[in-house]
Structure formats: structure tokens, C-alpha cells
């Protein structure tokens, strides 16, 4: 059942159209991540839900109540900011209890709530400290604690981990996932980091230029993107895209000519009519090196060893460079000529408008 | 010369320079101070007498002739009163301009500052007439109103530039925590700005305390603050240097002592932009 419903939400800044008709419904208890490149409107969307930005059209409904024009303080949402935004003049305990004190909760209840939240976030020993005496990770915990203690209807997170170092970020990510499991409260999370999006989200909302590009589970977005934008945005390293101009129908297959060599693509996976040209999308992990008889060949330009795996940058005959995933102990050398086999079941076709025109095979 | 010696010499030279500037600045005050302990004759003697028997006569005469306490009280009431009123107006004004700027916020700020470019004497006649018609001549009310208006632009500017540097997210966090605008100002903005507000207040008090133009023109005796009292010692019968000095010393003393106690706040406040 829909818990938070956003209908045709618009946001104009003077001449800039930041949100162009956002429609989204979120069910109770869901962990939804807004992701997209900078300037796509993900933070604006979150801040508009929070009421920190006013909308210029459309509506937001939370738990059956229209909150479009309600003040932030009355929306019953809690937010964790990128900069943590702790109150510098208050101790950790006062930071945690600020909202409760504003809501005139009884002292005994405040004490109990602060105690239980600080215990669960390992903040007990820090309650009397001021924010400036805390480390980045501790501040982050206080910011999260300040949100939890209120038991809001929805948690909003605005890139909460981007100020932390890499190791701490992974750890906090895990803690957030645990927290969501434990509390079961609806969470909306903004990030530009697709790894955070993929690992945390029940559903990911990909935004581009003020519009929703696609909504889906992380795996759906990875396997069934509906546009080139989504396909390129999800996955590291990026999906390889190779243009193909010659396509012939060959009984049950399409013969697609890729740089002089043909690959056969099952015709039943094509949506719509046969196009004149397509862009073939192949992820680095869906190609394997073969001794001979590959679908593509090229020269190794550079090999990046990541320890657990390696990525080889391959220069094709068209001078285009693609990336392939190779085993960790690969013996590939710069300048070596190699041949590649493409996993046909994993390729995605795009038309000239960058929309996807192929479907994922059923059994896979 | 070794590098170390050069460095030492540099320190000594800067020290000497700083001290001479300080002495030049301080000398008139020092001279005023010692003159206030001289007799009128000693005060005008050439060459000036450095060694003399100090006397407190001048202070006694000043208190007898012009009731120092009365004028000091007027100064306290007008400078503190107008500062408090100005702060009450300026804090919400600076808050709204810093956190909810509109298209014309910059223009408003500039316009406010531009009122300080007008020479005060330019509006003397209209203000004098207004005060006369409303029966406010020689009243503390008139001075409080004028001082408030006089310092309001500076106070709004100082608070605005401080508020603007406060991280916006902290206020947004408060809003998300359920704070009304009133809670936001009282429980978050004000506690975070104690230093800035007190140094702004101090500056305003000093400016009011030392204000002479309006005090002289709008008051006679009842509401005359210390600056007007000092001026009364420059009379047609001639200058009484020693008494003038005594009056000036008495006028300066409270604010200097007050400023001395607030020194820490003042320095902190004047550099608040730099040390965030």
C-alpha cells in the first residue's frame, strides 16, 4: 500500500526547471534510494519531500495526509544531513533530545529514549561531549541517533556517508542496512554513489535532468535498464557501447555486424520493428578472452590490477576503447592482441534514441 | 648578519614601530588624564609642567557644577536603551535576510548602509522640528530613538554577516526536528551567536556613548549625556582646560572600563568571520 505518494511534483527556480513532474509511490517500510549524476534533482526532490524547499506544482501525500504545504516541522519526517548539522552548542545528549524537548515529551521519557538510542549506537560514553570533540564517524552516529529518537514516519538521508573515509563509509553503510532491518521504518536515501544505491536499496530511483529515468530493484536496473542512461549509470566499470550499422534478419536470429564480425542475436528478444542501426551494450563482466574465434578482437592498451580482479582496456580496430573484466592473475600484457567472446544472452540493444529495444531472455 | 640575527632585528623593529604608533594614539588620552589633575594655571603653562602636585579639585568642581552622575545616567540610559531596541529589531531582520534572502535583499542592505553616507547635519532641521513638534526636545526618548536609527544599519550588517556564515543545515535540522521559527532563533541562532551579538552590542554602546552631534543639538540639560556635558566646558568665557580634561576623563572612564572587561568578546566578535 502506498505510504508516500508524490504526484506530478514540479520545482522551478526562476528560469531553471529542477523537478519536471515527478511521480513516485513508496510503500511503508521500504528503503528507497535516489541516485543520479550531480544536478539531476535528487537532493532537490528529497528537500522538497522534507519541506525545506517549496514545490511549484504537484502534491506530496504521506500516510493519507496531503503535506505539500505543511511546514517541515510538522511533517513528522527526520533528516540526516551530509554535514551532520549537529547543534554545536549542545552536548550529544541535548542534540539527541532536542526534538523531544520541542515536542514537550516528559523528562523521564526523554531520558529513557536517549538512553536506549545512545546504547544502540554506542554513544553512551559520549553523551556529555560537544560535537566538536567527536570524530566524523561519531558525529554521523549522533546525527542518525537524533533522527531515530523521534520515531518519525520516514527517515530522509542526504548523502550521509560522503564525508566519511572509505573504510568508515563501508562500515556505516552496513550499520544503516541493519538499522533499517531493525526499525522497519521507511527510508529515503540520496546518494551519487551507485554502490551505496545498489547495496542499500529495496528500490532505486534513477533521476536525470529533473525527471525519473527508471525505478526498480537494484538487479532490475542492472539487468533490465530501459535507457542507455540507466545502463551506463549502473555498473562499474561502465557498460561498453558499440555502434552497429548493419543488421540482417537471419531466420530466428538477427545478424548484427560488429566491426566486421557478425554476432547472432535471437530475434524474439527484439522489441518492435527491425531498426537500421543499433548500439550494442555489453558489460565488462560479460566478455571472456578466448584463444581464437572470438566476436571481437583488439589490442590491450592497459591492464588495471585490483587484486581480486583485473580490468583490461582494449583498443578495437575502430579505435574505440572498451573495458573487459579479467581474472585476478591474468597474464595479459600491454600491446598484446586478444580475441573476445561476448555472452550474447547478456547484451542489450539500444536504438538511436538511446531507448532499450531488447528484452532479457526468460530463463536467465 | 646571520638569519637568526636578522629575524631578531626584524622583531625588534616591528616592536618599536608598534609601540610608537600605540604611544602616538594613546598620548592625547594620557595628556587629558594628567591635565585633569592639574590646576587651571598649570594646565596652560608653557612649557607644560610634568611634575606637579595632583589635585582633585577639578573633579569636585565638575560634579558640583554639572552633576556628573545625572549626565552619566543619561548616557547609560540612552546608549544601553537604544542598543537593546536596535538588537530587538536587528536580530529578526538579519535572520530573515541571512536565511531567507529575496531578490532585493542585497539592495536593502546596501540601502541601509547608504543612510550612513548622508551627513547627519543634512537631516538636522527636519529631525529637530519633529522633536520639537512632538515635545521630545531635551528628552532621553528622542536620543534613544535617534541612536537606535543611527546604529541600526551597522548592527543589521554585522549580525547579517555573522548569521550568513552559520551553516544553513543546522537551522534546517532544527526545522526537521520540529522547531518553529521562534524556536529556531531562540534555541539555535541566538546561542550560537552570543559572541557576535555581544560584540555588536558593545560596539553600538560605544558609538552611542561617544555620540555628540545629536546629543548637543537635541538636548540642553535634562537629557544631556556626558558628551554634551563635556562640551559645556568650552564656554564663551574661555576654555577651562583642567576642568574640561576632568570632565572628559570622567566621561571616558566608564566606557573604557566597560570595554576593558568586554575586550575578549570584542576581539572575538570583530574577527568572527575569520575564525569559524
Interface residues (C-beta under 8 A of the other chain):
Chain A: X50 X51 X52 X71 X72 X73 X74 X77 X78 X79 X81 X82 X83 X85 X86 X87 X88 X89 X98 X99 X102 X103 X146 X150 X156
Chain B: X167 X169 X170 X172 X173 X174 X175 X176 X177 X178 X179 X180 X183 X187 X188 X191 X192
